[in-house]
Amino acid sequence: MRTGPSVVGILIFLGILLLIDVYVFQGIKTLTSTAEARTRKIIHLVYWFINIGMFVWFIVLLLTFKQDGSGTRVFMTFMGIWVLFFIPKLVFATVLLGEDVYRLFRGAYGLGHNALSEDKIALGESRRRFVSGIGLLLAAVPFVGSIHGLVAGKFRFTVRRATLESPDLPDAFDGFTITQLSDIHVGSFDPDGHREEVIRAIDLANKQGSDLFVFTGDLVNNLSSEMDPWMDVFSKLKAPYGQFSILGNHDYGDYVQWPSKEAKKANLERLIGIHEQVGFKILLNEHVMLEKAGQQIALIGVEDWGKGFKEEGDIDKALIGVPDNMFKLLLSHDPSHFDEIISKHKKHIHLTLSGHTHGMQFGVEIPGIKFSPVQFRYPHWAGFYKENERHLYVNRGFGFLGFPGRVGIWPEITVITLRKKKA
């Protein structure tokens, strides 16, 4: 069983946040130094009211947190508001720190040569106000972006298309299409407030008219009961060659406290049953053969295998009975499985479909620029990749977790077309 963070760890975390708040407040004081006393006092009080209020709210949440879907959504609401203010403060603090470092070296140089005159001191104070103003303007960018991500970004469902060419693909499967969903995290969606948006996304997935639907893990945040209000919605996903799914790290219930091992096991068994109830055949270290016009390809699904997470996935077991020369399509939740095992495996697996990273739900994807902080943890974090003649596609995720929004990395519905590569 996993345990929560220690009291010491929480106190250290809160202490660091307090230091950042105090440091940022120095910049606020500089910016308001020329304002009238009443205005200055109001701004200072509002700043500390917001920050102290967030501290108190955090402590209350820790003491009253419920492990069900509603509790998770309340905590994510806090996280959304916290990020809304924290990231701009971090940007502001970084600008102030740059100015302070500059002043430190400039001051040391001045003391070593000439005493600072009153004019130079006044000029320094003016520059400090100017730099603080620049910092405030820069901080407004993530603030506005976070508001958009919280309100609209998490529902900006985007269809992304990719094509894989392979000489090993049977002729009958030339043009075969696959729609991939991943990381739904259904417990993050409000069954009342978000229902229409989720239905719209499912309808969009169905409208792609693909031959096959696959889902690559993290249906829930923790509990199988999170799916109860959504059974009818996800039952609408249909494709001529079927719907197949696998488990992700969150599906095992590892991130909550259970009264017993039996209760945790029962939750997983119920979730596996839910996959079947909504029409998805779940693959647990196994494979199925997809047949078209008398020709076949192998669809393989493994349990979660992630570097630093669970390592339940057993690709060797799943491949038993699959001919070496057959075209193979693998569903594996965490792309680190591809990095560590699949790209080097003795048997050639043509295409792996993964998710897990969410693209960190934050980044920039515009022509010529593709960046998210998650790439420092996962070299393959979103889109199409190729290693050792094996291909990987990482879906950016359907839902959200932690931060209840998406900034620059939109929720994704992937459509992949298989093409026969001519010799």
N, C-alpha and C positions, 0 to 999 in steps of 0.2 A: 504494500500500500504506500502511496505517496503521502508525504506530510506537507503541511503548509510552510510558508517562510517563517524563520525564527523571529522572536521578538527583537533580538539584537540586530538582525538584518533589516527589519522594518525601521528601527530607530535610526540606523545608519543612513538608510535611504531617505527618510524624512529629514534628517540633518543636512544631507547634501542639497535637497530641494530648498530647505530654509536658507542655506548659504547663497544659493542662486537668487532667491527672492530678495535677500538683503542687498546683494550686488546690483541687481537690476534696479532696485529702489534708488540707488545712488544716481543712476542715469535719469530716473524719473525726477528726482530732486533737481538735477542740473537743468532738465528741460523746463521745469516749472519755476525756476529761480527768479525769473523776471515777471511772473504772474502776480496778481494781487494776493494778499495773504489769505483771503476767504476761499478763492478759487484753488489756490495751492493746497490748502488744508483739505478741501473736499476731494481733490484728486488723490492725495495721499491716503485718506481714509478709505476711499473706494478701492484702491490698490490692495491695501491690507485686508479689507473686508472680504474681497474675492479670494485672496490667497489663504487666509486663515480659515475661511469657510470651506475651501477645498480640503484642507488638512482635517478639519472636523468631520466632513462628509466621508473621507477615506477611512478614518478610524471607526465611524459608525458602521460603514459597510463591512469592515473586517469583523466586527462584533455580531452583526445581524445577517450575514450572507447566507442565502438559501441556495442549495445546489441544483434547484430545478431551473427550467427555462426562464421563468420570470426573474429569478435572482440573477442569472447571467445577464439578462438584458438590462437590469438596473445597474449592474456593475459596469457594463459597457457604456451606458449613458454617462456615468461618471468619467470613464476613460475618454470618451469623446470630448467632454467639456475640458477635462484636464489637458489633453493634447492640444485643444483649441488655444489654450493660454500658454502651455509649457513650450511648445516649439517656437512661437514668436519670442518668448522670453529668452530662449536659448540663442536665437539669432541676434537679439538685442545685446545679450551679454557677450557674445563673441565679438561684436563690433566694439563694445566698450573695452573688452580685454585687449584688443589690438591697439586701441588708443592708449591704454594704460601702459602697455609694454613700450610703446613709442615714447611716451612721456618719461618712463623710467630711464631709458637709455639717453634720452635728450637731457634729462635732469642731471644724470651722472656726468655727461659730457660738459654741461654748463658749470657744474661745481668744480670740475677739473680745470676750467679756464677762467670764466668770469662769473661773478655773482649775478643771479637773475634780477633784472630790474623790474620795477612795478609795471612798466609797459609790457614787458615780456610775460609777466604773470597774468595781466589782464588779457593779453592776446591768447594765452593758453586757456583761460576760462572760456573765452569766446569760441575757440576751436573745439573745446570740450562740448559746448552746447550744440555746435554744428554737427559734430560726429554723433552725438546722441540723437539728433534729429534724423540723420541718415540711418542710424540703427533702427529708429522707430519706423521709418518708411520701409526698410527691408523686412522688418518683422511683420508688417501688414500683409506681405505677400503670402506667407504660410497661414496667416490668420484667415484671410479671405478664401484661400484654397481649401482649408479645413472645413469652413462653413459649407462650401459647395460639396465637398466630399461627404459630409454628414447628412446633408439634405437631399442631394440629387446624385452624387457620384456613385453611391452604392447600388443605385438602380439603373445605371447607364449600361445596360446589358449590350454587349458588343459581339457580333458574329465575326470570328476570325477564320480564315480559310488557309489551308496548306495542302500541298500535293507531294506525295511520295512516289517516285519512280523506282521500280525494281525489275530486273530481268527474271527474278524468281517468281514473280506474281503470275498465277495461272491466267490464261487468256480470258476466261470467263469472268474474272474479277477486275478486268480493266475498266475503270470508271466507277468502281465500287466506292460508296461514300459512307463515312462514319461520323456521327455527331458525338462529341465527348463533352460531358459535364464533370465537374470535379469540385470538391470542397463546398458542398451546399451549406453546411453548418446551419441546419434548419432551425435550431434552437435560438439562433441570433435574430430570426425574423419574428416580428409580432404577428400572431395569427389573426388579429383584428386589423391592426394598422397597416400591415404590409401585404395583405393577402392579394390585392389587385395587382401589385407590382410583380409578385412571384408568379401569379397566373399568366401575366403578360409575357414573362420570360419563358415559361414552359411552352406557351403557345408559339413563341418565336423559335424555340428549339424544334418543335414539331413541324413548323412550316419549312424547315430546311429539307424535308423529304428524304432524309438519308436512309440508306439500306440497313444501318445498324446503329443502335444507341449503346454507348458505354459510359459508365460512371466510375471515376477513379478515386473514390474514398472520401472519408469525413462527411458522412451523411448528417451526423449529429455533432454537437459539441461534447456531450458526455453521456446523456441518458436516452434510452430508446423511447421513452415517453414524449420526447420532444417532437417525434413524428406524428403523434396522435391527431393533432388538428390538421395535418397536411396530407393524409393518406389519399384523399380524393384528388388532390392537385397533382401529385407525382405519379399517380396511376394513369394519367393521361399520356405519358410518354410511351410512344409506340413506334416500332420500325419493323419492316417486313422480315428481317433476319434476326429479330429479337432484341432484347435489352439485357445487358450483362453488367455486373458490378463487382467491386472488390471493397475491402475494408481499408480505412486510413487510421492513423495513430489515435485520433480522437474517438473512434468508434469502439475502442476497447474499454473505455471508462476508466482510464488510468489517472485522470486528472481530478478526481473527486474521491472523497472518503466513502467507503462502503462499510456497512455493519458486519459483513462477512465476505469471505471469498465466494461463497455460494451465491450471494446476492449479486456480486459483480458478474459472475458467470451467467446467471439467469438474465441479466440485462443484455449481455452480448448475444445470448441465444435468441432472445426476443427480437433484437435488432436484425439478426440474420433472417429471422422469420418475416420481419417487416419488408426486407428487400424482396422476398418472394411474393408477399402479399401485394406489393405495388407493381409487380410484373417483371422484376429484375432477377435473373439467374445469377446468384452470387458465386464467384469462383474463389475457392480457398485452396491455393496451391494445386490447381488442377487446370485442365484445358477442355475445350470443346472443338469439334471440327465444324466449320461453316462450309456448306456445300452449295455450289451453283453450277448448273449445267454439267453435272457429273465431275466437277473439279473441286478441290478442297484447299482451304487455308486453316491454320491453327490459331485459335484465340485462346491465349493463356492468361490466367489471373493468379496473382500471388497475394498472400497476406502482407501486411505492412513490413517493410524492411527499410530502415532509415538510419543513417549514421548519427549516433547520439540518441536514437529513439529505439523502438522495438526492432528486433531482427527475426520476425516470425516468418517472413517470406522464404519459401524453399523452391527456388527455380528448378533445381534438379528433379524434385518430386513432380513438379508441374509439367515437366517435359517428358516424363515417362510415356512412351508410346507415340511420341511425335517424331515422324521421319526427319532425319537431318536436313534433307534437301527441300523440305516444305516451307512455304512462306509463313512466317511466324509474327503474330501481333501480340504484344505483351501489355497487360494492364498492371502497373506497379505504382503505388501511391507516391512514394518519395523519390525524387530524381537522383538522390545520392545512391540509390540502389543501382541505377544505370552506371553512375560514375565508378562505383567500387566493384561491382560484380558483372552486370550485363554486358558492358562494353568490352569486357575481357573474357567473357565466357567462351568455352570451347565450341559450343553450338551457336550458330549464327542466328541471332534474333533480329529481324529486319527493322521492326518499329516498336518502340516502347512509348506508351502514353502514361504520363504522370501528372501530378498536381502539387499539392502540399504547400508550396511557397507563398501562394496568394500574390506573388510579386510584392510582398510586404504591404499590399494595399496602398502603397505610396511610392511614387517615382515619376519619371518623365519618359514618355514615349512619343517622340515626334520625329519626322524624317531627319535622319542623321544622328539622333540622340536616343539612346535606350539605357536608362539608368534607374536603379533602385538600390538602396542600401543592402537589400537582401543578397545582392550578388557577391558581397564579401563573405557570405556563409555558403551560398549555393552558386557555383560557377554556371550551372545550367538552371536558370530560374524562370524563364518565360519564353515560349516560342519554340522554334525548330532548331535542333542541333545535330551534329554528325560526328561520331568518333569511331575509328576503326571500321568504317563502312557500315556501322549500325546507326540508326536514327532514333532520336528522342524528341518527343513534343511535350512541353510542359504547359499545361493549362493554368491560367491566372486565377482560376477559382470563380465560383458562382456566388458564394456568400461572403461573409466577413466574420472576423473574430477579434476580440480585444478592442481595437478602435472600430466603432460602429459606422464606418464609412470607407470611401476609397478616393484617393487623391492621385490622379494621373494614371493609375493602373485600374482599368475598368473591369467589371465582372464579365466573364467570357463564356461564350458558347463556341466551341471549336468544331469546324467541319473539315474533315480530312478526306481527300480523294486519292485512291490508289490507282496508279497507272502502270501498265506493262511497259518496261523499258526495252526498246528494240535493240538488238545486238548490233 
